[in-house]
Amino acid sequence: MAGPRHQRGIGYLSLLFALFLVSLGIGKALDVHATRVQREQEAELAYVGAQYREAIKSYYMSAPDGQRKYPRRLVDLLKDPRHLVVRRYLRRLDPDPITSQPFTLLIAPQGGIWGVASRSTKAPLRLRSPDGVIVNGAAPRSYGDWHFVYDGSD
């Protein structure tokens, strides 16, 4: 009877150790999943922001009277009120992929909307901002520092 008496608790400790390893694995899997979701949202933000920038550029360049102006409202990108024939620069006004809220509007010095920016204060995973993005500050500390702007120079 000396054998079973010395082995008491070994099964319990093994079970606790296995439970500990499983919880570590689940924790790591959740971290990987959260990073993957953030990368997807970041890529979607870069795509949607570039779509807004290109739509603003098209609106600006297609002035019927030659006087180029930025849109007063984002809705003007869905249906340009300056033309008799319907012109659409965007199919729909997509929200910010990071926050699911409307974008922050960036107003041009001469008036009108010349760009959009995210409302998110979350730090980006990318070390470099996407092409066509003007960064507010030296290095972007948040997605809100990525400004998708058409400044009339292209």
C-alpha positions in Angstrom: 0.0 0.0 0.0 3.0 2.3 0.0 2.8 2.9 -3.8 -0.6 4.6 -4.1 0.0 6.7 -1.0 3.1 8.4 -2.5 1.3 9.1 -5.8 -1.6 11.0 -4.4 -1.9 14.4 -6.1 0.2 13.6 -9.2 -2.8 13.3 -11.4 -4.2 16.5 -10.0 -1.0 18.4 -10.7 -0.8 16.9 -14.2 -4.3 18.1 -14.9 -3.5 21.6 -13.5 -0.4 21.8 -15.7 -2.3 20.7 -18.8 -5.0 23.3 -18.1 -2.3 25.9 -17.7 -0.7 25.0 -21.1 -4.2 25.0 -22.8 -5.0 28.4 -21.4 -1.6 29.8 -22.6 -2.4 28.4 -26.1 -5.8 30.0 -26.1 -4.4 33.3 -25.0 -1.8 33.3 -27.8 -4.5 32.3 -30.3 -6.7 35.3 -29.2 -3.7 37.6 -29.6 -3.0 36.4 -33.1 -6.7 36.7 -34.0 -6.9 40.3 -32.7 -3.8 41.2 -34.6 -5.2 39.7 -37.8 -8.5 41.6 -37.4 -6.6 44.8 -36.8 -4.5 44.2 -40.0 -7.6 43.6 -42.0 -9.3 46.8 -40.6 -6.1 48.7 -41.4 -6.0 47.5 -45.0 -9.7 48.4 -45.3 -9.0 51.9 -43.9 -6.3 52.4 -46.5 -8.5 51.2 -49.3 -11.6 53.2 -48.3 -9.5 56.4 -47.5 -7.9 56.1 -51.0 -11.4 55.8 -52.5 -12.5 59.0 -50.8 -9.3 60.8 -51.9 -9.8 59.8 -55.5 -13.5 60.8 -55.4 -12.6 64.2 -54.1 -9.9 64.5 -56.8 -12.4 63.6 -59.5 -15.0 66.1 -58.1 -12.4 68.8 -58.0 -11.1 68.2 -61.5 -14.5 67.9 -63.2 -15.6 71.5 -62.5 -18.1 72.4 -65.3 -17.2 76.1 -65.4 -13.4 75.7 -64.9 -13.5 77.0 -61.4 -12.3 74.1 -59.3 -13.8 73.7 -55.9 -13.9 71.0 -53.3 -17.3 69.4 -52.4 -19.2 71.2 -49.6 -20.7 67.9 -48.4 -19.7 64.2 -48.8 -23.2 63.6 -50.3 -22.0 65.7 -53.3 -19.7 62.8 -54.2 -22.7 60.5 -54.6 -24.4 62.8 -57.0 -22.7 65.9 -58.3 -25.2 68.9 -58.1 -23.1 71.0 -60.5 -23.8 68.9 -63.6 -27.1 68.4 -65.5 -26.1 64.8 -66.2 -25.8 62.6 -63.1 -22.1 62.1 -62.1 -21.2 59.8 -59.3 -17.7 59.7 -57.8 -18.6 57.2 -55.0 -21.3 54.5 -54.9 -21.9 54.9 -51.1 -20.4 56.8 -48.2 -18.5 54.0 -46.3 -17.9 54.5 -42.6 -14.5 54.4 -41.0 -13.5 50.6 -40.9 -11.7 51.0 -37.6 -14.5 52.7 -35.6 -17.6 52.0 -37.8 -18.4 55.7 -37.4 -18.4 58.4 -40.1 -15.0 59.8 -41.0 -13.7 63.1 -39.7 -13.9 65.7 -42.4 -10.8 67.7 -43.3 -11.7 71.2 -44.5 -9.5 73.0 -47.2 -8.2 76.5 -46.5 -10.3 77.9 -49.4 -13.4 76.0 -48.1 -14.9 72.6 -48.9 -13.9 69.1 -48.0 -10.4 68.1 -49.2 -10.1 64.9 -47.3 -11.1 62.5 -44.5 -9.4 61.0 -41.5 -10.3 58.2 -39.0 -11.7 59.0 -35.6 -9.6 56.2 -34.1 -7.0 56.8 -31.5 -5.7 53.2 -31.8 -2.0 52.9 -32.8 -1.4 51.5 -36.3 0.5 48.2 -36.8 2.2 49.5 -40.0 5.5 51.4 -39.5 4.9 53.3 -42.7 1.6 55.0 -43.7 0.0 53.9 -46.9 0.7 55.6 -50.2 -1.2 58.9 -50.8 -1.6 59.5 -47.1 -0.5 62.7 -45.5 0.6 62.1 -42.0 -0.3 64.6 -39.3 3.0 64.9 -37.3 6.4 63.3 -37.8 5.3 59.7 -37.1 1.7 58.5 -37.0 0.7 57.7 -33.4 -2.9 56.7 -34.3 -5.1 56.0 -37.3 -6.5 59.5 -36.9 -3.0 60.9 -38.0 -3.6 59.3 -41.4 -5.1 62.1 -43.6 -6.5 61.0 -46.9 -6.3 64.4 -48.7 -6.4 65.7 -52.2 -4.6 69.0 -52.1 -5.1 69.9 -55.8 -1.4 69.3 -56.8 -1.9 66.2 -59.0 
